[in-house]
């Protein structure tokens, strides 16, 4: 694909300026690109040519910012976790994406993409979802804008995320089960792509993570970059400086992490920690620890790190968390991993569940199990007493109550 047009200062800013941002060809180092069937080329090419231009339009930025403020409820608070900080001997701040409308960071991206779809003349929306938060956020904005919505979700995830399935249906979306493969997020994405191939003219695919063919990883990251933009302003107010010592986020495909890291990518003094799901153990055969188990490969339209067999067949991932149950990571994160810019940590189911319950009992906040993986690093990572550690609390735990109940026998 040819290089996109250069547009000054779109949402997120700075693309291509530093070594960790996307290039004009859609790559982060050796990862990224657009590996797509011919039928999808017109859709992806149209989006690639126009996304930066549309995002730079004053009317787009005004509508996006207004909806984030009045509909989503941004800025989300940066909360100093006093009791946790005392326990672990460091300064822990939680970026409260769980307090957004719909209960997670996903709404930031779906607001941006529904506005993009409308400007491109699309009338029908499709999406994939794992934990259900992206599906709920997509169904929400489709209801807001009066667009038809179909959400693909793995059959296993439909069973373990029943409250979010009900929310999507109440919001007017059709939820279609993916019954192939592991019946989880990877397979839901496969089904969504098949739908898009069959309906290329009127349909926009709202990808929920920082994955997929270029320009999706960059576009999703830009919409989510409001997270790190706010962190900088909020830290200046609370600590007298814009940059933390550490910024931490859980990572499946990686949209909340991409937005949390974005404005710190070129700030080398800020240490980046990405936390992935080790499942029942890295070597258990039931894991989603891509940084350890993955190799370069192609999935869902991009080249990235991917769990696969020696002959290139995708390995089925596993995590107790539906949102981290994915065999790869987004290309930006693959580059952050292989370049050494980010430290990747793998957290087991048990470690994550204990960390989630700990936050409940120390701060009165019930986190999504995805977010609990990020919180679990305090059990195995040492920080100095004056370190400022910002953790993205990507979602709330309402959707996971049955899993918490089963795990702890509550």
C-alpha positions as CSV (number, residue, x, y, z in Angstrom):
1,X,0.0,0.0,0.0
2,X,1.2,3.5,-0.8
3,X,2.1,6.0,2.0
4,X,-0.7,7.9,3.7
5,X,-1.0,11.7,3.3
6,X,0.8,13.8,5.9
7,X,-1.6,15.8,8.0
8,X,-0.4,18.2,10.8
9,X,-1.4,17.4,14.3
10,X,-4.3,14.9,14.2
11,X,-5.8,13.5,17.4
12,X,-2.9,11.9,19.3
13,X,-0.2,13.8,17.4
14,X,3.4,12.8,16.7
15,X,2.9,9.8,14.5
16,X,6.1,8.8,12.8
17,X,8.0,11.4,14.9
18,X,9.8,8.9,17.2
19,X,11.1,5.4,16.9
20,X,8.1,3.8,18.6
21,X,5.4,5.5,16.5
22,X,3.9,4.2,13.2
23,X,5.8,4.8,10.0
24,X,4.2,6.3,6.9
25,X,4.0,2.7,5.5
26,X,2.1,1.5,8.6
27,X,4.9,-0.3,10.4
28,X,6.3,-0.2,14.0
29,X,9.8,-1.4,13.3
30,X,9.3,-4.7,11.5
31,X,5.7,-5.1,12.7
32,X,2.4,-3.9,11.2
33,X,1.4,-3.4,7.6
34,X,-1.8,-4.5,5.9
35,X,-2.2,-8.1,4.9
36,X,-5.7,-8.3,3.6
37,X,-7.8,-10.1,1.0
38,X,-8.4,-8.2,-2.3
39,X,-12.1,-7.8,-1.4
40,X,-11.2,-5.6,1.6
41,X,-8.7,-3.5,-0.2
42,X,-11.1,-0.7,-1.2
43,X,-12.4,-0.3,2.4
44,X,-9.0,-0.4,4.1
45,X,-7.5,1.9,1.4
46,X,-10.3,4.4,1.8
47,X,-9.8,4.5,5.6
48,X,-6.0,4.7,5.2
49,X,-6.2,7.7,2.8
50,X,-8.7,9.6,4.9
51,X,-8.3,8.8,8.6
52,X,-5.7,11.4,9.5
53,X,-7.4,14.1,7.4
54,X,-10.8,13.4,9.0
55,X,-9.3,13.3,12.5
56,X,-7.7,16.7,11.9
57,X,-11.0,18.4,10.9
58,X,-12.0,21.0,13.5
59,X,-15.6,19.8,13.4
60,X,-14.5,16.2,14.0
61,X,-12.3,17.1,16.9
62,X,-15.0,19.3,18.4
63,X,-17.6,16.6,18.2
64,X,-15.2,13.9,19.5
65,X,-14.1,16.0,22.5
66,X,-17.7,17.1,23.3
67,X,-18.9,13.5,23.4
68,X,-16.0,12.4,25.5
69,X,-16.8,15.1,28.0
70,X,-20.6,15.1,28.1
71,X,-21.4,11.5,27.2
72,X,-18.4,9.4,28.3
73,X,-17.7,11.5,31.4
74,X,-14.0,12.4,30.7
75,X,-11.6,13.3,32.1
76,X,-11.5,10.0,34.1
77,X,-10.0,10.5,37.5
78,X,-6.3,9.8,38.4
79,X,-6.8,8.3,41.8
80,X,-4.1,8.0,44.5
81,X,-4.5,4.6,46.0
82,X,-3.4,5.5,49.5
83,X,-3.8,2.1,51.2
84,X,-2.2,0.1,48.4
85,X,0.7,2.7,48.3
86,X,1.3,2.2,52.0
87,X,1.3,-1.6,51.6
88,X,3.8,-1.7,48.7
89,X,5.9,1.3,49.8
90,X,5.5,3.4,46.6
91,X,3.1,6.0,45.1
92,X,0.4,4.1,43.2
93,X,-2.0,6.1,41.0
94,X,-5.0,4.4,39.2
95,X,-6.2,5.9,36.0
96,X,-9.9,5.2,36.4
97,X,-11.1,4.1,33.0
98,X,-13.6,1.9,34.9
99,X,-15.6,5.1,35.6
100,X,-16.3,5.8,31.9
101,X,-19.8,5.3,30.5
102,X,-20.1,1.6,29.8
103,X,-17.4,0.8,32.4
104,X,-14.2,0.6,30.4
105,X,-11.7,2.4,28.1
106,X,-13.4,0.9,25.0
107,X,-15.9,3.7,24.6
108,X,-13.1,6.2,23.7
109,X,-12.3,4.3,20.5
110,X,-15.9,3.5,19.5
111,X,-16.9,7.2,19.8
112,X,-14.1,8.1,17.4
113,X,-14.8,5.3,15.0
114,X,-18.5,5.8,14.8
115,X,-17.9,9.5,13.9
116,X,-15.3,8.3,11.3
117,X,-17.8,5.7,9.8
118,X,-20.5,8.4,9.5
119,X,-18.1,10.7,7.6
120,X,-17.2,7.9,5.3
121,X,-20.9,7.3,4.5
122,X,-21.2,3.9,6.2
123,X,-24.6,2.8,7.6
124,X,-23.9,-0.5,9.2
125,X,-21.4,-1.4,11.9
126,X,-19.8,-4.7,12.8
127,X,-17.5,-5.5,15.7
128,X,-15.8,-8.3,17.6
129,X,-15.6,-8.7,21.3
130,X,-14.0,-10.9,23.9
131,X,-14.8,-9.7,27.4
132,X,-17.9,-7.9,26.0
133,X,-16.8,-4.4,26.9
134,X,-15.9,-3.4,23.3
135,X,-19.2,-5.0,22.1
136,X,-21.2,-3.0,24.7
137,X,-19.3,0.2,23.7
138,X,-20.0,-0.4,20.0
139,X,-23.7,-1.2,20.6
140,X,-23.8,2.0,22.7
141,X,-22.5,4.3,20.0
142,X,-24.6,2.6,17.4
143,X,-27.7,3.3,19.5
144,X,-26.5,6.9,19.9
145,X,-26.1,7.4,16.2
146,X,-29.0,5.2,15.0
147,X,-26.9,2.6,13.1
148,X,-27.4,-1.1,12.7
149,X,-25.0,-3.1,14.8
150,X,-23.8,-6.7,14.6
151,X,-21.3,-8.0,17.3
152,X,-19.4,-11.3,16.9
153,X,-18.5,-13.0,20.2
154,X,-17.0,-16.4,20.9
155,X,-19.5,-19.0,22.2
156,X,-17.4,-19.5,25.3
157,X,-17.2,-15.8,26.0
158,X,-20.9,-15.4,25.5
159,X,-21.4,-17.9,28.4
160,X,-18.8,-16.3,30.8
161,X,-19.8,-12.7,30.0
162,X,-23.6,-13.0,30.1
163,X,-24.2,-9.6,31.6
164,X,-22.5,-7.9,28.8
165,X,-24.4,-10.0,26.2
166,X,-27.6,-8.8,27.8
167,X,-26.4,-5.2,27.7
168,X,-25.6,-5.4,23.9
169,X,-29.1,-6.9,23.2
170,X,-30.8,-4.2,25.3
171,X,-28.9,-1.6,23.3
172,X,-30.3,-3.0,20.0
173,X,-27.3,-5.0,18.8
174,X,-27.4,-8.5,17.3
175,X,-24.9,-10.8,19.0
176,X,-23.7,-13.6,16.7
177,X,-21.8,-16.5,18.3
178,X,-18.4,-17.7,16.9
179,X,-18.4,-21.5,17.1
180,X,-15.1,-22.3,15.5
181,X,-11.6,-22.8,17.0
182,X,-11.4,-21.9,20.6
183,X,-14.7,-20.1,20.4
184,X,-13.1,-16.9,21.9
185,X,-11.8,-13.5,20.7
186,X,-9.6,-14.8,17.9
187,X,-12.6,-16.6,16.3
188,X,-15.0,-13.7,16.8
189,X,-12.5,-11.6,14.9
190,X,-12.4,-14.1,12.1
191,X,-16.2,-14.1,11.8
192,X,-16.2,-10.2,11.7
193,X,-13.7,-10.1,8.9
194,X,-15.8,-12.6,6.9
195,X,-18.8,-10.4,7.4
196,X,-16.8,-7.4,6.2
197,X,-15.7,-9.2,3.1
198,X,-19.3,-10.0,2.3
199,X,-20.6,-6.5,3.0
200,X,-17.8,-4.1,1.9
201,X,-19.8,-1.2,0.6
202,X,-22.1,-0.1,3.5
203,X,-20.3,-1.6,6.5
204,X,-17.5,-0.2,8.8
205,X,-15.7,-2.7,11.0
206,X,-15.0,-1.1,14.4
207,X,-12.0,-3.0,15.6
208,X,-11.7,-2.8,19.3
209,X,-8.0,-3.3,19.9
210,X,-4.7,-1.9,18.5
211,X,-4.5,-4.7,16.0
212,X,-5.6,-5.3,12.4
213,X,-4.4,-3.9,9.1
214,X,-3.0,-0.4,8.9
215,X,-4.4,2.1,9.7
216,X,-6.4,0.4,12.5
217,X,-3.6,0.0,15.1
218,X,-2.6,3.7,14.7
219,X,-6.2,5.0,14.5
220,X,-7.3,3.0,17.6
221,X,-4.2,4.2,19.5
222,X,-4.9,7.8,18.6
223,X,-8.4,7.6,19.9
224,X,-7.2,6.0,23.1
225,X,-4.3,8.4,23.5
226,X,-6.7,10.7,25.5
227,X,-5.8,8.4,28.4
228,X,-2.1,9.4,28.5
229,X,-2.8,13.0,27.6
230,X,-5.0,13.3,30.7
231,X,-2.4,11.4,32.9
232,X,0.2,14.1,32.0
233,X,-2.1,17.0,33.0
234,X,-3.3,15.3,36.1
235,X,0.1,14.3,37.3
236,X,1.3,17.9,36.8
237,X,-1.5,19.0,39.2
238,X,-0.9,16.2,41.8
239,X,2.9,15.7,41.7
240,X,4.2,18.9,40.0
241,X,5.5,16.9,37.0
242,X,4.0,15.5,33.9
243,X,5.8,12.2,33.7
244,X,5.5,9.2,36.1
245,X,8.4,6.9,36.8
246,X,6.4,3.9,35.6
247,X,3.3,3.5,33.5
248,X,1.6,0.1,33.7
249,X,-1.2,-1.6,31.7
250,X,-2.6,-5.0,31.0
251,X,-2.3,-6.2,27.4
252,X,-4.3,-8.5,25.2
253,X,-4.5,-7.0,21.7
254,X,-3.5,-3.8,23.6
255,X,-5.8,-0.8,23.1
256,X,-5.9,0.4,26.7
257,X,-2.1,-0.1,26.9
258,X,-1.6,1.7,23.6
259,X,-3.5,4.7,24.9
260,X,-1.9,4.7,28.3
261,X,1.6,4.5,26.8
262,X,1.2,6.8,23.8
263,X,2.4,10.2,25.1
264,X,5.2,8.5,27.0
265,X,6.7,6.5,24.2
266,X,9.4,9.0,23.4
267,X,10.0,9.9,27.1
268,X,12.8,7.4,27.7
269,X,12.9,8.2,31.5
270,X,9.4,6.8,31.8
271,X,9.5,3.0,32.2
272,X,6.8,1.1,30.4
273,X,5.4,-2.2,31.9
274,X,3.0,-4.3,29.8
275,X,1.3,-7.1,31.7
276,X,0.0,-10.1,29.8
277,X,-1.9,-13.2,30.8
278,X,0.1,-16.3,31.7
279,X,-3.1,-18.3,32.3
280,X,-2.3,-21.5,34.2
281,X,1.5,-20.9,33.7
282,X,3.7,-20.0,30.8
283,X,4.7,-23.6,30.2
284,X,1.3,-25.1,31.0
285,X,0.0,-25.2,27.5
286,X,-2.8,-23.0,28.7
287,X,-1.5,-19.4,28.4
288,X,-1.6,-16.2,26.5
289,X,1.9,-15.0,27.2
290,X,2.8,-13.8,23.7
291,X,6.0,-12.0,24.6
292,X,7.5,-15.3,25.8
293,X,5.7,-17.9,23.6
294,X,5.2,-15.8,20.4
295,X,7.1,-15.5,17.1
296,X,6.7,-13.2,14.2
297,X,3.6,-14.1,12.2
298,X,0.5,-12.6,10.5
299,X,-2.9,-12.5,12.2
300,X,-6.0,-10.4,11.4
301,X,-4.3,-8.3,8.8
302,X,-1.0,-7.4,10.4
303,X,2.5,-8.8,11.1
304,X,3.1,-9.1,14.8
305,X,4.2,-11.5,17.6
306,X,1.9,-14.5,17.5
307,X,1.7,-17.8,19.4
308,X,2.0,-20.5,16.8
309,X,3.2,-24.0,16.0
310,X,6.5,-24.5,14.2
311,X,4.6,-24.9,10.9
312,X,2.7,-21.6,11.5
313,X,-0.6,-22.7,12.8
314,X,-2.0,-20.4,15.5
315,X,-1.8,-21.8,19.0
316,X,-5.0,-21.6,21.0
317,X,-4.6,-19.1,23.9
318,X,-6.0,-19.3,27.3
319,X,-6.7,-16.9,30.1
320,X,-9.4,-16.6,32.8
321,X,-9.8,-13.1,31.5
322,X,-11.9,-13.0,28.2
323,X,-10.3,-9.7,27.2
324,X,-6.7,-11.1,27.4
325,X,-7.5,-14.5,25.7
326,X,-5.8,-13.6,22.4
327,X,-2.8,-15.3,20.7
328,X,-1.0,-12.1,19.7
329,X,-0.4,-8.5,20.6
330,X,-0.8,-5.3,18.5
331,X,2.2,-4.4,16.3
332,X,3.1,-1.4,18.4
333,X,3.4,-3.6,21.4
334,X,5.4,-6.2,19.5
335,X,7.9,-3.5,18.6
336,X,8.0,-2.2,22.2
337,X,8.7,-5.8,23.3
338,X,11.5,-6.7,20.8
339,X,13.1,-3.2,21.0
340,X,13.3,-3.4,24.8
341,X,11.4,-0.1,25.2
342,X,8.7,-1.9,27.3
343,X,9.2,-4.6,30.0
344,X,6.7,-7.4,29.6
345,X,5.5,-9.3,32.6
346,X,3.3,-12.5,32.6
347,X,0.7,-12.9,35.4
348,X,-1.1,-16.2,36.1
349,X,-4.9,-16.5,36.7
350,X,-4.3,-17.0,40.4
351,X,-2.1,-14.0,40.8
352,X,-4.6,-11.8,38.9
353,X,-7.6,-13.0,40.9
354,X,-5.8,-12.3,44.2
355,X,-4.8,-8.8,43.0
356,X,-8.3,-8.1,42.0
357,X,-9.7,-9.1,45.4
358,X,-6.9,-7.1,47.1
359,X,-8.0,-3.9,45.4
360,X,-11.6,-4.6,46.5
361,X,-10.6,-4.9,50.1
362,X,-8.0,-2.1,50.2
363,X,-9.5,0.6,48.0
364,X,-13.2,-0.3,47.7
365,X,-12.9,-0.8,43.9
366,X,-13.9,-4.0,42.1
367,X,-11.7,-4.2,38.9
368,X,-12.2,-6.1,35.7
369,X,-10.0,-9.3,35.7
370,X,-8.1,-7.8,32.8
371,X,-7.1,-4.8,35.0
372,X,-6.3,-7.2,37.9
373,X,-3.4,-8.6,35.8
374,X,-1.8,-5.1,35.8
375,X,-2.4,-4.7,39.6
376,X,-0.7,-8.1,40.3
377,X,2.8,-6.8,39.4
378,X,3.1,-5.2,42.9
379,X,3.4,-8.7,44.3
380,X,6.6,-9.5,42.3
381,X,8.1,-6.1,41.4
382,X,10.0,-3.7,43.6
383,X,9.6,0.1,43.4
384,X,11.3,2.9,45.3
385,X,9.3,4.8,47.9
386,X,9.3,8.0,45.8
387,X,8.5,6.3,42.5
388,X,5.3,7.4,40.9
389,X,3.6,4.4,39.3
390,X,0.5,4.9,37.2
391,X,-1.7,1.8,36.5
392,X,-4.4,1.8,33.9
393,X,-7.6,0.5,35.6
394,X,-9.0,-0.4,32.2
395,X,-12.5,-1.6,33.3
396,X,-14.8,-2.4,36.2
397,X,-15.5,-5.9,37.5
398,X,-19.3,-6.1,37.2
399,X,-19.0,-8.3,34.1
400,X,-16.7,-10.7,36.0
401,X,-18.6,-11.2,39.2
402,X,-19.6,-14.8,38.4
403,X,-15.9,-15.6,37.7
404,X,-14.8,-14.0,41.0
405,X,-17.6,-15.9,42.8
406,X,-16.6,-19.3,41.3
407,X,-12.9,-18.7,41.9
408,X,-13.1,-17.7,45.5
409,X,-16.3,-19.6,46.5
410,X,-18.0,-16.4,47.5
